[in-house]
Amino acid sequence: MPVKNRFAELQDEITAWRRDIHENPEILFETHRTSALVAEKLQAFGCDEVVTGIGRTGVVGVIKGKADSSGKVIGLRADMDALPIHEQTGLDYASKTPGAMHACGHDGHTAMLLGAAKYLSETRNFDGTVVVIFQPAEEGGGGAKVMCDDGLMDRWGVQEVYGLHNWPGQPVGAFSIRPGSFFAATDQFDITFEGRGGHAAKPHETVDTTVLAAQAVLALQTIASRNADPVHQVVVSVTSFETSSKAFNVIPQKVQIKGTVRTMSKEMRDLAETRIKEICNGIAATFGGTADVTYHRGYPVMANHEEQTEFAAKVAASVSGSCADAPLVMGGEDFAFMLEERPGAYILMGNGDTAMVHHPEYNFNDDAIPAGCSWWAEIVEQRMPAA
């Protein structure tokens, strides 16, 4: 396929961009260097418009086809931010920033979309307009929502939007996708239990918050096992347990627990929030204490649109020969906000036998670059074919 051949030619150049971004990771909205590099490349490619500062540090490039009789506008999105992880790969191009690392492959996503933008700017073999979207703060900052709130979709008239993520454990360059709910809604809870502290030798004079909170940790697991319909997905994980005293002989006045909730539907999301509050308040009252429950709703369920998913799978099959059915993923993805604004689809692309994302030894597989670039380019050329 010509597209794949061109990206094989560009692979060394795109790999160099990727490794430069990897070496200089930036977290959340602080993608100043990466955003500047992206804008510089898009301008050098000859994009018709390059705009920075959308969603604080996001970058948007516009590429017009040879014709525009279709009136179609397609958005392609890549995330740019890194994670607060200390890299342990030992690579020549490992992170030069202590405590920051591209441990999720966003360096690869950015480089591949830049490669697709270069190709599309060169050939313009389509009828319509492409909007390439480079987004900050996917890793917890909700950068997709911030870009949408800045008018991303309306300002450029985006009609459909497509995204891609590398996936370790899946063959290099192979694709998988599913329609409907795909990535989970990700919420957080922060609960402070207060009782009556005192001497460990006189527990009868206290309201022991350690025992109280321990009961709550166990009881929260019954949301999945005894409240939720077994055919629906809900994961409640308590990930932090901290007492207000660290002494051996003190029963603490307060205990704070934190954790996450992951669900695949609005009904399960509502159920989990309601039951967390009921369980914690009920247990606290039983033991004579109180519970202050803060529940924060994070990213919504990321749901692919059926027509666009079928199309994205067809394009993937044309690039790699097939497209598998992807499993549900209980991790979160803020591309969900873009899919709430416009129809579109999100696909997984194999990264081979590497460490999983968010691991200090993870590294994006540069051998996947031609497939990823080709998928994005073919989305445009097949959805908006030139006459």
Secondary structure by P-SEA (a helix, b strand, c coil): caaaaaaaaaaaaaaaaaaaaaacccccccaaaaaaaaaaaaaaacccccccccccbbbbbbbbcccccccbbbbbbbbbbbccccccccccccccccccccccaaaaaaaaaaaaaaaaaacccccbbbbbbbbccccccaaaaaaaaacccccccccbbbbbbbbccccccbbbbcccccccbbbbbbbbbbccccccccccccccaaaaaaaaaaaaaccccccccccbbbbbbbcbbbbccccccccccbbbbbbccccccaaaaaaaaaaaaaaaaaaaaaaccccbbbbbbccccccccaaaaaaaaaaaaaacccccccccccccccaaaaaaacccbbbbbbcccccccccccccccccaaaaaaaaaaaaaaaacccc
